[in-house]
Amino acid sequence: MLEIAFRRAKSVAILDLSGNIDIDCAVFIEKVGWCLENGYLDILCNFENVNLVDYAGLSVLAIAYKDVINHKGNI
C-alpha cells in the first residue's frame, strides 16, 4: 500500500511516497489532482521510501504526469 505525506516549500508541493507503486495506487493520481486543484503547479515526488514500481505503477505515474502537463505544471 502506498502512503503519501504532503508538505510544501513555498509554491512547490512535495509528496513523500512510501510503499509500493502498483495497480492499487489511484490515491497517487488523486493526490496529484488535489495539488493541481489547490494551485500547486510544481510537484516534487520523493521516492526515497518506495520499495517497488511495477508495470502497472508506471502507468499510474504516466497518468499523473500527463495530468500535470495538461495543467501546464511540472512534476
Helices and strands as residue ranges (DSSP letters): E 3-9, E 12-21, H 26-37, E 42-53, H 55-70
